[in-house]
Amino acid sequence: MMAWLQLWTTGLLATMALTIITAQDSGLPGVERENLGPADIVKKESHPVLFRQKRDWIWNSLYVEEEKPVVTPLKIGRLKTDKSVTGGHFKIDGEGANDIFIVDNKGDLFVTKSLDREQKNAYHLTAMMLDASGNRIENPGEFVVQVTDINDNTPVFTQSYNGSIEERSRIGKTVVEVKATDADDPTTANAELRYSLTHGDISAFEIDSITGVISCKINTLDRETREEYVVVVKAQDMRGLASGSTATTSVTIKITDINDNIASFTRTKYDLNVPENHKVDETIGILELVDKDEIQNKEPIFTIQNLNSNIFKIEPNQNKDGNLVLKEALDFEKTNSYSFTVRMKENVRTPADNTNTAVTSAQVNINVLDVDEPPIFSEDMYNFNVKEEMHVNNIGFIKARDPDRANKTIQFSIMQPDCPIGINRLTGQLYTLRNLDREDKPTHMFQVKAQEEPSGLESVVKVNINVQDVNDNEPELRVDDIYICENDESNTIIGTLTATDKDDQPVAFTFSLASENSNFSIRNYGNGTAALIVKQGPFSLDDPKSYKVDIRVSDGGHPSKSSVSTVSIGICQCDANRNRTYCKPEARRMGVSVHALTAILLCILTILVIVILFVMRKRYQKDSLANMKNSGEIHEQLVTYDEEGGGEMDTNGYDVSILTSACHDGSLLRHQDHRPHPSLYAMVQKPHHHTQPTACKGDMAAMIDVKKDEADHDRDGFPYDTLHIYGYEGPESLAGSLSSLGSSSTGSNLDYDFLNDWGPRFRTLAELYGVDGPDYYHQY
């Protein structure tokens, strides 16, 4: 078993001496001190020691100062053991072993790099001794290399600081606490900070050197004099010694406001002119105040002297000035001026600075101005009662007066044109224009206008007419499903009768039979209901008779109103509890109301009128079409000219020669001699390079103009498109128009020889439109 020694830099000299003595008494070699500097101190950590000690690990204090330059490996201690082995050597493992820390064969421990305590303050290593073959001779021993701190970090303020304090605060009141940090070892003086104020307004504030709390140094802070202070705080380590590192920060301190000044009137007298028609509860003037405090601490309280407080009042506005408000309407004819004193006070927290200089009262003089005012009604709203269904000549009076001294004439009128109430324009007396019906409208509301003459000033007032009820409606019978059973005996109750009344009056309904010859009777209960009772039974479903009863209902009003209703009673088969199991179907009568019948007759009459007009129009159009057909064969040829022909050999479908006959008195131009002429199909007109002659305008053209004029002026005539068809047929076609109205065979400038190249089918067309010889032609 071996004893362990661990060395620390914080050990005491006495402990080091005790360790040396202990080592000598146990027969172990003494600790060899190395030249490690004054900070290397040996400390022994005691462990249980057995009586039989064979081996011990012994080495020097292992401490390294941070940031120490290392050019070559620096020896920091030696590892020793009490066992001597030839060829043995040491080996270390752990944090930084064989990199930051190395050991030679003698056991000397070296550091190879500069260390930083703020990154790592201790390294845990394990030492062992090996023989020449690499076998472990001794159990490994653990040790720690401590990195000692130096003052290599300056204090740091991690945030900015701002504070506030009320004016006139007591001495010692905390403003704000500042804090700085230092990365050095907090157990040493290197990280112990001290605070102080170095610049700024240090006469008003102080700081606790240890806690960093800034507090008020005086009790005379005044926001109205100065609103802001700036102080500079210095933090220094090494307990504030001159050798310590420092850091500074600026702290802004705001002085907040309190109500320590009395508001003051800007004037001692206020003169106001107010028209007499100024509206109530509206401002007539502003009493301005000045206050050195901020707006939230401006808290004036106003009072009006003498009885004028019943007419005027003062309310603070958004700026905390006094709004002079009218409480009652002014009347120039009664009082034309007012004069009163307004006093103001304010509750301040401390004795005010301006107690002797503040103006806390002001004189207010109000001059009332005369204006031409509209009429004034005697009441704000008028209410009258009128009985329904009665013509009332005097409902009541609407009264209004001219408030001015002129006392002008006033005329009244009702603003709603459909109002059932009328008014006398001069006296304001109300009367009914027609009978009122409470059940239709129980209340009539309208507005009456009073207008001065001749100024035209007017006022309006609301009027309510409450229509009072009279007993003018007949009661209405209400019955449940009433039926009789085959086995109903005498005095069987078959249903309950009730009634309703539209009138708004107390009623006492009574029920009775309107006819005497009935197999039923009525029993009144006295509470507005009655029972319908069978006089004699039983009944039979085979009886073809239908059961009906006429019931009279009286409301008992003044005057009394009654009505008669017919109640149909069904007959059924019932069980012992009078529950229906089967009922005889009731014969239903089909009927049509007068209104429905009138609507049907009107529809039938309308349909008949439409049919007659349609037939007449068709007949008129038919006659017009017949006249068109009789207008002549020439017109027929023009209308049907665009129809499809019978083929290439069809030369008779359209005799264009008729059109040609219109020229030259309708006769065809022919030679005087009777020599045979070439076939029409063989005469092909060759193109000539001269302008096309104008077609003759004969009777045909005149007829076309007449028809065109008729079509333009006759709304009901058939629309003729003859000129449109023949005048503009095929304008976009390369072949041009086929119409003969605007061309002639002699004036054609087209060469139709190309049609011969198209085959036999087109050769005939080429012969038709081509004519040789100057003295033989047809016009198409």
Order of alpha helices (4+ residues) and beta strands (2+ residues): beta-alpha-beta-beta-beta-beta-beta-beta-beta-beta-beta-beta-beta-beta-beta-beta-beta-beta-beta-beta-beta-beta-beta-beta-beta-beta-beta-beta-beta-beta-beta-beta-beta-beta-beta-beta-beta-beta-beta-beta-beta-beta-beta-beta-alpha-alpha-alpha-alpha-alpha-alpha
